[in-house]
Amino acid sequence: MTHLNVAAGQDAVSVTPVPDGLDESGTRLWESVADGFDLDVHEQLLLLQACRTADLLDRLSLEAGRGRLTVRNAKGEEVTNPVITEHRQQSLVLARLLASLRMPSGEEDGRPQRRGGARGSYGVRAVS
C-alpha cells in the first residue's frame, strides 16, 4: 500500500496512495493525514473509515439541503427528517474515529494527546 516517491533532487519519501472510491472530502482528509504521518495498518484502516464517513456526511448534507427539516412518519406524526438524524450520528462517528487516531493537537511543544482512564462509578450525592 505504500510506494516511494522520488522528486528531482530529493530523498525518497514514503507516500501512501489515496484509496479508490473516496470523494473530495475523504481524499482531502486522507492526504492531509497520510502525507504527514507514517501510519500503521490499523491506523490506515481507521483513517479510511474516517474518510468514508466524511464523504457520507457530504452526501447527507446535500440531501438534507434538498429536503425539509421535518417529515411525517408512518403514524402521521411530524418528526425530524431521518437524514438530519443520520448526519448527526455520522458526525459523532467521524469525531470518534479521528480521536482514536490520536493525532497531535497542533501544539508547538509536540505533546501527544492524553486520554484519561475510565472514570469509574459515580457515588450517590448526599441530600441535605
C-alpha positions as MATLAB code, in Angstrom:
seq = 'MTHLNVAAGQDAVSVTPVPDGLDESGTRLWESVADGFDLDVHEQLLLLQACRTADLLDRLSLEAGRGRLTVRNAKGEEVTNPVITEHRQQSLVLARLLASLRMPSGEEDGRPQRRGGARGSYGVRAVS';
ca = [
       0.000    0.000    0.000;
       2.992    2.317    0.485;
       5.002    3.492   -2.519;
       8.163    5.520   -2.765;
       8.009    8.897   -4.456;
      11.313   10.423   -5.543;
      11.213   14.018   -6.779;
      14.151   15.533   -8.638;
      16.937   16.270   -6.180;
      15.051   14.962   -3.122;
      15.379   11.874   -0.974;
      12.884    9.032   -1.197;
       9.704    9.820    0.703;
       7.162    7.199    1.708;
       3.773    8.036    0.178;
       0.562    6.178    0.938;
      -1.729    6.468   -2.097;
      -5.328    7.576   -1.726;
      -7.593    4.509   -1.695;
     -10.045    4.086   -4.564;
     -13.618    5.195   -4.063;
     -13.053    8.283   -1.932;
     -14.742   11.536   -2.878;
     -13.448   15.085   -2.320;
     -13.643   15.332    1.485;
     -12.364   11.804    2.004;
      -9.464   12.382   -0.368;
      -8.530   15.673    1.302;
      -8.651   14.056    4.747;
      -6.570   11.074    3.606;
      -3.927   13.285    2.016;
      -3.725   15.646    4.989;
      -3.112   12.786    7.415;
      -1.314   10.115    5.384;
       1.131   12.583    3.808;
       2.214   13.905    7.205;
       2.406   10.742    9.286;
       3.747    7.212    8.995;
       0.649    5.157    9.792;
       0.462    1.533   10.889;
      -2.066   -0.725    9.177;
      -4.650   -0.364   11.952;
      -4.310    3.426   11.767;
      -4.746    3.331    7.979;
      -7.956    1.352    8.464;
      -9.259    3.895   10.986;
      -8.323    6.726    8.638;
     -10.069    5.003    5.727;
     -13.274    4.695    7.764;
     -12.968    8.355    8.769;
     -12.560    9.336    5.096;
     -15.594    7.300    4.057;
     -17.580    8.890    6.880;
     -16.516   12.382    5.752;
     -17.755   11.584    2.237;
     -21.028   10.216    3.612;
     -21.505   13.418    5.614;
     -21.153   15.416    2.400;
     -23.836   13.320    0.707;
     -26.125   13.604    3.734;
     -25.636   17.387    3.784;
     -26.650   17.635    0.141;
     -29.728   15.507    0.758;
     -30.672   17.497    3.863;
     -30.371   20.726    1.868;
     -32.876   19.423   -0.676;
     -35.457   18.299    1.849;
     -37.359   19.571    4.825;
     -36.156   19.552    8.414;
     -39.212   17.595    9.475;
     -41.259   14.859    7.808;
     -44.325   12.813    8.673;
     -43.668    9.287    9.899;
     -45.859    6.221    9.282;
     -48.151    7.277   12.152;
     -48.609   10.722   10.632;
     -46.551   12.470   13.325;
     -44.196   15.324   12.464;
     -40.642   14.134   13.223;
     -37.099   15.186   12.435;
     -36.058   14.218    8.934;
     -34.074   10.939    9.211;
     -31.340   12.469    7.051;
     -30.728   15.092    9.751;
     -30.610   12.425   12.454;
     -28.201   10.297   10.433;
     -25.978   13.314    9.768;
     -25.740   13.954   13.500;
     -24.864   10.308   14.167;
     -22.227   10.191   11.435;
     -20.704   13.424   12.769;
     -20.213   11.675   16.095;
     -18.704    8.652   14.355;
     -16.243   10.879   12.482;
     -15.210   12.675   15.670;
     -14.606    9.368   17.444;
     -12.633    7.897   14.541;
     -10.427   10.971   14.346;
      -9.918   10.976   18.115;
      -8.966    7.301   18.048;
      -6.148    8.129   15.609;
      -4.633   10.254   18.395;
      -3.232   12.832   16.040;
      -1.194   15.670   17.569;
      -3.370   18.601   18.555;
      -1.224   21.120   16.658;
       0.503   22.494   19.735;
       4.080   23.595   19.197;
       5.539   21.544   22.065;
       4.680   18.253   20.339;
       2.944   16.697   23.318;
       0.803   13.679   22.405;
      -2.848   13.755   23.278;
      -3.574   12.375   26.710;
      -6.530   10.165   27.320;
      -7.851    9.623   30.798;
      -8.838    6.222   32.013;
     -12.349    5.177   32.879;
     -13.891    7.480   35.449;
     -15.398    4.704   37.456;
     -18.800    4.719   39.007;
     -20.325    7.820   40.471;
     -21.381    7.785   44.083;
     -24.737    8.892   45.420;
     -24.723   12.545   46.386;
     -25.890   13.328   49.887;
     -29.113   15.325   50.016;
     -29.351   17.908   52.784;
];
